[in-house]
Amino acid sequence: MSRYFSYFPQRLYSLDSGETYQIITDILKRVKFDDTIKNESVLYYTYSIQDGERPEILAHKIYGDEEKHWMILLLNDIVDIKEQWPLSYKELNDHIISTYGSIATAQSTVHAYYKTLTYKILNSDDTVRVEKTQITSTQYAAVVEGTETLVLSDGTRYTLQTQKTQQSKYDYEIALNDSKREIKVLKKQYVNNVMKNFQDLINV
C-alpha cells in the first residue's frame, strides 16, 4: 500500500511545541466513493473472490498493478481485511480449529435452528413462497415436519411443506466466509478517471 499513501498530503508536525518540525504524511485524510458511483452498475461488475485471492493478487489480475488494490477495498468499504475479506481454505480451517478446538467439534455443535415453510401450487413445480425463520431449540423440538394442502377462497390449491433444519458452527463459519466473496470491481476503463479524482480530493 506504499504507493497509495504517496498520494496523501504532507504536513509539518512538531513534537516539541514548535521548536522543531518534521514533515509527515497525513494518513488520517479519508476519501470514499460517492454512493451514486457505488450504485451505478455501469461502472463496475460483480466478482466472486476465489480461494486464496488477496486484494493485491486481484488488483494485478484485473488492472495489471497490485498497488491498485486500494480501489477494490475502497469501492467495497473494506477497512479491515482480516474481518471483511474471505479467508483461504487453510486459514478458515485454522480459525475453526482455534475457535472450537477441532473441525469435528465445530461440525457437531449447533449454531442455529430453522423452520422452513414452502408454498407451492398443487400439481406444479413452481414455488410460490419460501419462509425460513430462526427458532429456539425448544421450538425446533416441537416442529412437526410434513406436507399439507391448502385451498384459498378463489379455489387455488397449494401445498405447504414444513421442514426443520440445524446449522452447525462449521457450516456457519463456511457461510459467513463465503458471504464476503462477492464484491464490486471497478471496470478497467474508469480507473484513470478515478485515480485523478482521488488525487484531487485527497489533496484538498
N, C-alpha and C positions, 0 to 999 in steps of 0.2 A: 504494500500500500504506500510505498515511499513516494512514488510519483503523484499519487492522489494528494498528499499533504504538500507537495511542492506548489500546488495551485493556491494554497491558503495565504492570506496576507501576513506580513511580518510586522511585529510591533516592538517598540522599545519598552523594556521592562526593568525595573530596579528592585533589588532585594535589600538595599541598604538606604532606604529613604531618599533616593535621588543622588547619592554620591557617585555611584557608577551605574551604567546601564548595559543591558545585554539585548541583542536582537533575538527575538524568539518567534516561532511560528504560532499564530493564533489558531490552535486546533479546536478551540471552543466554538468557532464560527460554524454555523449549520445552514445547509441548503437542502431542500427536498423537492421532489417532483410535485408539481401542482396536481390537484385531484382531477382537473379536467383532462390532463395528459394521461393519468392513470386509467381514466375511464374511456379514453379514445382508442378503441380497439384497432384502428387502422395503423397505429404507431408501434404496436407490439404484437407478439404471438405468445401463446402459452407453451410452456416446455416442461417436460417431466424429468426431473433430475435423476440421473442413473446412479447405480451403486458406486460409491467411491468418488463421484464427481465433486470436486471442491470449486468454490467460486472462481479461483484463478484458472483452473483447468477449463471450466465452462467458458470463461471470457476468451481464452486463447482459441478454443474450439469455434466460437461464434464470430469473434471480432479479430482474431489473429493477434491479440495483445492481452496477456494475462493481467496487465496493470489496469485494464478497464473493468475489472470485476466489481469495482465500486458502483458502476452503473446498474449492474444487476441487483446489488444489495439495496441501493437507493430506491430503485423502482418498486421493490417489494417490501420497503420499510423494514429491512432486516438490519438490526443494530447489534444483535448478539448471535454470532454464528453458531456458538455451542448450543443455544436453545432453539434457534429458528431455522437452522439448516439441517437436513436429514443426515443421520449418522450412516456410516457404511455398515455393511452386514456384520463385520467383525466388531466394529465399535458398538453397535447395538447389542450384540451378544454379550460383550464385556460389561456394558451398562446394566443389562438384565441380571447377569450373574452378581455384579457388585451390589445391586439393589435388593434382589430377592434371595441371594445365596446360591442359586443354581437355576438352570433352564427348566429342569423338571419341577422345581417348586413354583416357578412362575406359571408354568402350564397347568398346574393342579390347583392354583389359588384363584378363587373367583374375584373378579374385579367388579362386575355388574350383572344384574339380572334384567331381562327384557321380555316384554309381552308384545307380540305382533298380530295385528288383525288385518287380514287380506280380503278385500271385497272384489268379487268377480261376477260378471253377468253369467247367468246359468247357460250351460252349453256353449261357452265361448272361452277363448284363451286370453281375452282382453282383461287386464287387471284395471279395475276402476279406481281403487284407492288402497294404499298400504299405510297403516298407522303403527309405528313402533315406539313404544314408551318404556322408559326405565322404571323398574318396580323394585320393591324391597324383597328380601329373601322370604319373608312371611307371605307376601302376596304371590311370589313365584310358586311357593308350595301349594297355594290354593287354586292356581290356574288349571283349568281343565281343557286340554287340547282336543280339537275336533273340528268338524265342518257342519254347518247348518244352513238351511235355505231360508231366505227372507223374501217376502213379497211386499213391494211398495204399493201405494194407493193407486198408481197408474197401471198396475198389473205386472210391472217389471220384476223378474225373479233374479235374486242374487244369491251367491254362496258366500258365506262368511267363514273363513278359516282362522282358527285361533291356535297360535303356537307360542311356546316359551323357550327362550334360549339363555345361555350363560356366556359371558365373555371372560376369559381368563386374563390374568395380569400379563401373560406373554402376548396374547392377541391384542390387548390394549396397547402395549408398547409398540407392537408392529404397526397397528393402525395409526397411532399418534405420529410415529416416524414417517409413515407413508403420506400422511396429511400435509407434510411440509414439502413434498416433492414437486407439486405443480406451482410454477412461478410464471411471472411475466418477463419476457425478454424483449428489449428494445430492438426494433429492426435495424439492420446494419446501415441502411441509407440515411437514418436520422441521427447517427452517432455524432457526426461533426457538428451539427446544429446544437445538440445537447451539450457537447463539450464547450462550445463558445458561450452558450447561455450560462453554463455553470461557472465558467471563469469570470464572466461579467458580474454575476451575482455574488460570488464568494469574495470579490474584491470591493464590494460596495462599502 
